Amino acid sequence: MNEITAVRVGRGRGKRVNVFLNGRFAFSLEAEVAVKEDLRVGRELSASHIEALTRTDQFQRCLNAASRYLSYRPRSEAELRERLSRRGFDSDSIEKVINRFKEQRLVDDAAFAQFWKENRETFSPRSRRLTKLELKRKGVAEEIIDQVVDVVDDDSAYRAALSKARRLPVSDYPGFRRRLGSYLQRRGFSYAVTEQMVARLWREMSSLSPAIESNQDERGLKI
């Protein structure tokens, strides 16, 4: 048996404590693990107990890392799994953490897909095809993507184009069409939708600009 002779707070940023057995440093643990396991001076630890503490510490560290990663924004299950794997956590700890978060609904691919779709529609509208591709890259299953990204209609293309169109000069239709069309196509909208939105925004912007002569058609040419 090994006797705990000291439990000291580590000097690093993380909340870890150093445990000394028989007068020598033995291992470090997350502070919450040390408190939960009631590690104190004078307590004796067997080799199997030390091994169990190591596994518990690995799980707690993995849990803490996952919580920090999720604190910035929702993540897909695949994103979280990849992040924890890159951090060097063992597969057993990763599976336990993900299962716990799924039970608590902190990891939910359907909710994540909905969040991603709504975020895109609000701040950076793009086509249904491109939204689905982004979610696929995030590791979301096809059936979930199909259920959530069911409709991304012309309104998305219009919202995407409007802010860009407001920054373009409306005295040059070819330039307006080229720049706005390229902008929409980069966001995954089809040629047909792009052409429709370019024509629609040209009409709207032209009607608001006194610089456009009344005898110009939608192509910006004299008639």
Contacts in CASP RR format, 6 or more apart in sequence:
PFRMAT RR
TARGET T0000
AUTHOR 0000-0000-0000
METHOD contacts of the structure
MODEL  1
MNEITAVRVGRGRGKRVNVFLNGRFAFSLEAEVAVKEDLRVGRELSASHI
EALTRTDQFQRCLNAASRYLSYRPRSEAELRERLSRRGFDSDSIEKVINR
FKEQRLVDDAAFAQFWKENRETFSPRSRRLTKLELKRKGVAEEIIDQVVD
VVDDDSAYRAALSKARRLPVSDYPGFRRRLGSYLQRRGFSYAVTEQMVAR
LWREMSSLSPAIESNQDERGLKI
1 44 0 8 1.000
1 45 0 8 1.000
1 46 0 8 1.000
2 21 0 8 1.000
2 22 0 8 1.000
2 26 0 8 1.000
2 44 0 8 1.000
2 45 0 8 1.000
2 46 0 8 1.000
2 47 0 8 1.000
2 50 0 8 1.000
3 21 0 8 1.000
3 22 0 8 1.000
3 42 0 8 1.000
3 43 0 8 1.000
3 44 0 8 1.000
3 45 0 8 1.000
4 19 0 8 1.000
4 20 0 8 1.000
4 21 0 8 1.000
4 39 0 8 1.000
4 40 0 8 1.000
4 41 0 8 1.000
4 42 0 8 1.000
4 43 0 8 1.000
4 44 0 8 1.000
4 45 0 8 1.000
5 20 0 8 1.000
5 21 0 8 1.000
5 22 0 8 1.000
5 23 0 8 1.000
5 41 0 8 1.000
5 42 0 8 1.000
6 18 0 8 1.000
6 19 0 8 1.000
6 20 0 8 1.000
6 23 0 8 1.000
6 41 0 8 1.000
7 17 0 8 1.000
7 18 0 8 1.000
7 19 0 8 1.000
7 20 0 8 1.000
7 34 0 8 1.000
7 39 0 8 1.000
7 40 0 8 1.000
7 41 0 8 1.000
8 17 0 8 1.000
8 18 0 8 1.000
8 20 0 8 1.000
9 16 0 8 1.000
9 17 0 8 1.000
9 18 0 8 1.000
9 31 0 8 1.000
10 16 0 8 1.000
10 17 0 8 1.000
10 18 0 8 1.000
10 28 0 8 1.000
15 30 0 8 1.000
15 31 0 8 1.000
15 32 0 8 1.000
16 28 0 8 1.000
16 29 0 8 1.000
16 30 0 8 1.000
16 31 0 8 1.000
17 28 0 8 1.000
17 29 0 8 1.000
17 31 0 8 1.000
17 34 0 8 1.000
17 39 0 8 1.000
18 25 0 8 1.000
18 27 0 8 1.000
18 28 0 8 1.000
19 25 0 8 1.000
19 26 0 8 1.000
19 27 0 8 1.000
19 28 0 8 1.000
19 29 0 8 1.000
19 34 0 8 1.000
19 39 0 8 1.000
20 26 0 8 1.000
21 45 0 8 1.000
26 50 0 8 1.000
27 50 0 8 1.000
27 53 0 8 1.000
27 54 0 8 1.000
29 37 0 8 1.000
29 39 0 8 1.000
29 53 0 8 1.000
29 57 0 8 1.000
30 57 0 8 1.000
30 60 0 8 1.000
30 61 0 8 1.000
30 64 0 8 1.000
32 60 0 8 1.000
33 53 0 8 1.000
33 56 0 8 1.000
33 57 0 8 1.000
33 60 0 8 1.000
37 53 0 8 1.000
37 56 0 8 1.000
39 53 0 8 1.000
45 53 0 8 1.000
55 93 0 8 1.000
58 89 0 8 1.000
58 90 0 8 1.000
58 93 0 8 1.000
59 93 0 8 1.000
59 96 0 8 1.000
59 97 0 8 1.000
61 89 0 8 1.000
61 93 0 8 1.000
62 84 0 8 1.000
62 87 0 8 1.000
62 89 0 8 1.000
62 93 0 8 1.000
62 94 0 8 1.000
62 96 0 8 1.000
62 97 0 8 1.000
63 97 0 8 1.000
63 100 0 8 1.000
65 83 0 8 1.000
65 84 0 8 1.000
65 87 0 8 1.000
65 89 0 8 1.000
66 80 0 8 1.000
66 83 0 8 1.000
66 84 0 8 1.000
66 97 0 8 1.000
66 98 0 8 1.000
66 101 0 8 1.000
69 75 0 8 1.000
69 80 0 8 1.000
69 83 0 8 1.000
69 84 0 8 1.000
70 80 0 8 1.000
70 101 0 8 1.000
70 106 0 8 1.000
70 107 0 8 1.000
73 115 0 8 1.000
74 111 0 8 1.000
74 112 0 8 1.000
74 115 0 8 1.000
74 116 0 8 1.000
75 83 0 8 1.000
75 107 0 8 1.000
75 112 0 8 1.000
76 107 0 8 1.000
76 109 0 8 1.000
76 112 0 8 1.000
76 113 0 8 1.000
76 135 0 8 1.000
76 138 0 8 1.000
76 139 0 8 1.000
76 140 0 8 1.000
77 98 0 8 1.000
77 102 0 8 1.000
77 107 0 8 1.000
77 109 0 8 1.000
77 139 0 8 1.000
78 138 0 8 1.000
78 139 0 8 1.000
78 140 0 8 1.000
79 138 0 8 1.000
79 139 0 8 1.000
80 98 0 8 1.000
80 101 0 8 1.000
80 107 0 8 1.000
81 94 0 8 1.000
81 98 0 8 1.000
84 93 0 8 1.000
84 94 0 8 1.000
84 97 0 8 1.000
85 91 0 8 1.000
85 94 0 8 1.000
98 107 0 8 1.000
101 107 0 8 1.000
102 108 0 8 1.000
105 111 0 8 1.000
109 139 0 8 1.000
109 140 0 8 1.000
109 141 0 8 1.000
109 144 0 8 1.000
110 144 0 8 1.000
110 147 0 8 1.000
110 148 0 8 1.000
112 138 0 8 1.000
112 140 0 8 1.000
113 135 0 8 1.000
113 140 0 8 1.000
113 144 0 8 1.000
113 145 0 8 1.000
113 148 0 8 1.000
113 149 0 8 1.000
114 148 0 8 1.000
116 131 0 8 1.000
116 134 0 8 1.000
116 135 0 8 1.000
116 138 0 8 1.000
117 131 0 8 1.000
117 135 0 8 1.000
117 148 0 8 1.000
117 149 0 8 1.000
117 152 0 8 1.000
120 126 0 8 1.000
120 131 0 8 1.000
120 134 0 8 1.000
121 152 0 8 1.000
121 156 0 8 1.000
121 159 0 8 1.000
124 160 0 8 1.000
124 187 0 8 1.000
125 152 0 8 1.000
125 156 0 8 1.000
125 157 0 8 1.000
125 159 0 8 1.000
125 160 0 8 1.000
125 187 0 8 1.000
126 152 0 8 1.000
126 156 0 8 1.000
126 160 0 8 1.000
126 187 0 8 1.000
126 188 0 8 1.000
126 189 0 8 1.000
127 152 0 8 1.000
127 156 0 8 1.000
127 157 0 8 1.000
127 187 0 8 1.000
127 188 0 8 1.000
127 189 0 8 1.000
127 190 0 8 1.000
127 193 0 8 1.000
128 149 0 8 1.000
128 151 0 8 1.000
128 152 0 8 1.000
128 156 0 8 1.000
129 188 0 8 1.000
130 187 0 8 1.000
130 188 0 8 1.000
131 149 0 8 1.000
131 152 0 8 1.000
132 145 0 8 1.000
132 146 0 8 1.000
132 149 0 8 1.000
135 144 0 8 1.000
135 145 0 8 1.000
135 148 0 8 1.000
135 149 0 8 1.000
136 142 0 8 1.000
136 145 0 8 1.000
154 193 0 8 1.000
154 196 0 8 1.000
154 197 0 8 1.000
157 184 0 8 1.000
157 189 0 8 1.000
157 193 0 8 1.000
157 194 0 8 1.000
157 196 0 8 1.000
157 197 0 8 1.000
158 197 0 8 1.000
158 200 0 8 1.000
158 201 0 8 1.000
160 183 0 8 1.000
160 184 0 8 1.000
160 187 0 8 1.000
160 189 0 8 1.000
161 180 0 8 1.000
161 183 0 8 1.000
161 184 0 8 1.000
161 197 0 8 1.000
161 198 0 8 1.000
161 201 0 8 1.000
162 201 0 8 1.000
164 179 0 8 1.000
164 180 0 8 1.000
164 183 0 8 1.000
165 176 0 8 1.000
165 180 0 8 1.000
165 201 0 8 1.000
165 202 0 8 1.000
165 204 0 8 1.000
165 205 0 8 1.000
166 205 0 8 1.000
168 175 0 8 1.000
168 176 0 8 1.000
168 179 0 8 1.000
168 180 0 8 1.000
168 205 0 8 1.000
169 176 0 8 1.000
170 176 0 8 1.000
170 202 0 8 1.000
170 205 0 8 1.000
170 206 0 8 1.000
170 209 0 8 1.000
170 211 0 8 1.000
170 212 0 8 1.000
171 209 0 8 1.000
171 211 0 8 1.000
171 212 0 8 1.000
173 202 0 8 1.000
173 216 0 8 1.000
173 218 0 8 1.000
173 219 0 8 1.000
173 220 0 8 1.000
173 221 0 8 1.000
176 198 0 8 1.000
176 202 0 8 1.000
176 205 0 8 1.000
177 198 0 8 1.000
177 202 0 8 1.000
180 197 0 8 1.000
180 198 0 8 1.000
180 201 0 8 1.000
181 194 0 8 1.000
181 197 0 8 1.000
181 198 0 8 1.000
184 193 0 8 1.000
184 194 0 8 1.000
184 197 0 8 1.000
184 198 0 8 1.000
185 191 0 8 1.000
185 194 0 8 1.000
189 197 0 8 1.000
199 218 0 8 1.000
202 218 0 8 1.000
202 220 0 8 1.000
203 218 0 8 1.000
206 212 0 8 1.000
206 216 0 8 1.000
212 220 0 8 1.000
215 222 0 8 1.000
215 223 0 8 1.000
216 222 0 8 1.000
216 223 0 8 1.000
217 223 0 8 1.000
END
